[in-house]
Amino acid sequence: MKTNEILARLQAKYPGENEYLQAVQEVLESIEEVYNQHPEFEKAKIVERMVEPDRIFTFRVAWVDDKGEVQTNLGYRVQFNSAIGPYKGGIRFHKAVTPSMLKFLGFEQTFKNALTTLPMGGGKGGSDFDPTGKSNGEIMRFCQAYMLELWRCIGPDQDVPAGDVGVGAREIGYMNGMYCKLARQYNTGVLTGKGLTWGGSILRPEATGFGAMYFASLALAKVGEKLAGKRISLSGFGNVAWGAATKAKQLGAKVVAISGPDGVCEIPEGITDEMIDYMLVMRASNRNKVEDMNTKFPDKTKFTAGKKSWIVPVDIAFTSAFQNELNLADAQELKKNGCRALFEISNMGCQPDAIHWMQNNGMLFAPGKAVNAGGVATSGLEMTQNASHISWTAEEVDEKLHTIMTAIHEQCVKYGTLEDGSVDYVKGANIAGFMKVAQAMLEQGII
């Protein structure tokens, strides 16, 4: 495999799809050496097939707003790779959603799901619908209109969507209700991230953040450090940041910053349980303003408009909002302020030059496909419970989640350990995920 040639072909074929091309480049650069040790992969053109999605559905979504006016958005579902199981991946509602974004997310999801050890392929979906400022009724009508187009393409053993940015339990509920009405099938396993009263799994909302903290604890232990006592910054304040803040506090760390599109909210003495609960209120308001935390707790927080969490001096930082949210200048500012490690919880949260700079300047770094895999892992556990018509306790789910995150870390160490004993988690995660998917594709023939 010649990485540059493959990338050149993709760049010519998909000009302007920058997120997708960035994701492919990161993986191909990591796996090139090990790939070339397997001539059977080259003969079967594994990479050439792996970088292209199985199929992409694009559809119009027409809905009526509260003023009675018809609105039109575009909806998508990218079914990327099903070599190891049914397509699995979230639905994202955000004004910036494009096919390039969803292709990158589906590509990443393929390897992330492989890392979990569960039989799940990779997929992703969404719409350029912007939920900010929308009423509950508008959210419901849009979700129903979106599912009206999608429902024939998904199923418990075909494609199992979940939530993502802009899509939480409320949105999953509206989509699931519409699916059941249209399909006249009441299988609770067609979507994950459901409410607890109708097939959801305990700890699923918290799982991405919980898993990230478990992975961070394991990576820190590898270098003789502990999460307890560390000052932490998080970007965002949605479900991911909420789960991360919850588990970080339980493990003895101190979350001192969260952020939003409007700025950063510093919490010098560390986030409290009351503040963590209020993050859910902020998410449900659809205002998308982290300043609301400062308004609610003016004596314990400080809001700075137009700034990011990375301005706050911390020991460890976690990207937990959006792709490419952390740039080179942010990485340098974190390092200058004493930050020693950064973990991506958001998918591809760091720009490539920021990652390379951190790796070359003594900062521990781990990528989203490993760090945030706890979310989809617990979705897989939800699928198992739905298929068996059972419900596990919080302790059972948490134990299984911790076991999965430990296995993911072990795979990263296995494939990413360098000659000096340090671990390149980007290389380790990419090779581990790739080898599983590639072998499955090879064994199932040219399809």
Rosetta blueprint (number, residue, H / E / L):
1 M L
2 K L
3 T H
4 N H
5 E H
6 I H
7 L H
8 A H
9 R H
10 L H
11 Q H
12 A H
13 K H
14 Y L
15 P L
16 G L
17 E L
18 N H
19 E H
20 Y H
21 L H
22 Q H
23 A H
24 V H
25 Q H
26 E H
27 V H
28 L H
29 E H
30 S H
31 I H
32 E H
33 E H
34 V H
35 Y H
36 N L
37 Q L
38 H L
39 P H
40 E H
41 F H
42 E H
43 K H
44 A L
45 K L
46 I H
47 V H
48 E H
49 R H
50 M H
51 V L
52 E L
53 P L
54 D L
55 R E
56 I E
57 F E
58 T E
59 F E
60 R E
61 V E
62 A E
63 W E
64 V E
65 D L
66 D L
67 K L
68 G L
69 E L
70 V E
71 Q E
72 T E
73 N E
74 L E
75 G E
76 Y E
77 R E
78 V E
79 Q E
80 F E
81 N E
82 S L
83 A L
84 I L
85 G L
86 P L
87 Y E
88 K E
89 G E
90 G E
91 I E
92 R E
93 F E
94 H L
95 K L
96 A L
97 V L
98 T L
99 P H
100 S H
101 M H
102 L H
103 K H
104 F H
105 L H
106 G H
107 F H
108 E H
109 Q H
110 T H
111 F H
112 K H
113 N H
114 A H
115 L H
116 T L
117 T L
118 L L
119 P L
120 M L
121 G E
122 G E
123 G E
124 K E
125 G E
126 G E
127 S E
128 D L
129 F L
130 D L
131 P L
132 T L
133 G L
134 K L
135 S L
136 N H
137 G H
138 E H
139 I H
140 M H
141 R H
142 F H
143 C H
144 Q H
145 A H
146 Y H
147 M H
148 L H
149 E H
150 L H
151 W H
152 R H
153 C H
154 I L
155 G E
156 P L
157 D L
158 Q L
159 D E
160 V E
161 P E
162 A E
163 G E
164 D E
165 V L
166 G L
167 V E
168 G L
169 A H
170 R H
171 E H
172 I H
173 G H
174 Y H
175 M H
176 N H
177 G H
178 M H
179 Y H
180 C H
181 K H
182 L H
183 A H
184 R L
185 Q L
186 Y L
187 N L
188 T H
189 G H
190 V H
191 L L
192 T L
193 G L
194 K L
195 G L
196 L H
197 T H
198 W H
199 G L
200 G L
201 S L
202 I L
203 L L
204 R L
205 P L
206 E L
207 A H
208 T H
209 G H
210 F H
211 G H
212 A H
213 M H
214 Y H
215 F H
216 A H
217 S H
218 L H
219 A H
220 L H
221 A H
222 K H
223 V L
224 G L
225 E L
226 K L
227 L L
228 A L
229 G L
230 K L
231 R E
232 I E
233 S E
234 L E
235 S L
236 G L
237 F L
238 G L
239 N H
240 V H
241 A H
242 W H
243 G H
244 A H
245 A H
246 T H
247 K H
248 A H
249 K H
250 Q H
251 L L
252 G L
253 A L
254 K E
255 V E
256 V E
257 A E
258 I E
259 S E
260 G E
261 P L
262 D L
263 G E
264 V E
265 C E
266 E E
267 I L
268 P L
269 E L
270 G L
271 I L
272 T L
273 D H
274 E H
275 M H
276 I H
277 D H
278 Y H
279 M H
280 L H
281 V H
282 M H
283 R H
284 A H
285 S H
286 N L
287 R L
288 N L
289 K L
290 V L
291 E H
292 D H
293 M H
294 N H
295 T H
296 K H
297 F L
298 P L
299 D L
300 K L
301 T L
302 K E
303 F E
304 T E
305 A E
306 G L
307 K L
308 K L
309 S H
310 W H
311 I H
312 V L
313 P L
314 V L
315 D L
316 I E
317 A E
318 F E
319 T E
320 S L
321 A L
322 F L
323 Q L
324 N L
325 E L
326 L E
327 N L
328 L H
329 A H
330 D H
331 A H
332 Q H
333 E H
334 L H
335 K H
336 K H
337 N L
338 G L
339 C L
340 R L
341 A E
342 L E
343 F E
344 E E
345 I L
346 S L
347 N L
348 M L
349 G L
350 C E
351 Q L
352 P H
353 D H
354 A H
355 I H
356 H H
357 W H
358 M H
359 Q H
360 N H
361 N L
362 G L
363 M L
364 L E
365 F E
366 A E
367 P L
368 G H
369 K H
370 A H
371 V H
372 N L
373 A H
374 G H
375 G H
376 V H
377 A H
378 T H
379 S H
380 G H
381 L H
382 E H
383 M H
384 T H
385 Q H
386 N H
387 A H
388 S H
389 H L
390 I L
391 S L
392 W L
393 T L
394 A H
395 E H
396 E H
397 V H
398 D H
399 E H
400 K H
401 L H
402 H H
403 T H
404 I H
405 M H
406 T H
407 A H
408 I H
409 H H
410 E H
411 Q H
412 C H
413 V H
414 K H
415 Y H
416 G H
417 T E
418 L L
419 E L
420 D L
421 G L
422 S L
423 V E
424 D L
425 Y H
426 V H
427 K H
428 G H
429 A H
430 N H
431 I H
432 A H
433 G H
434 F H
435 M H
436 K H
437 V H
438 A H
439 Q H
440 A H
441 M H
442 L H
443 E H
444 Q L
445 G L
446 I L
447 I L
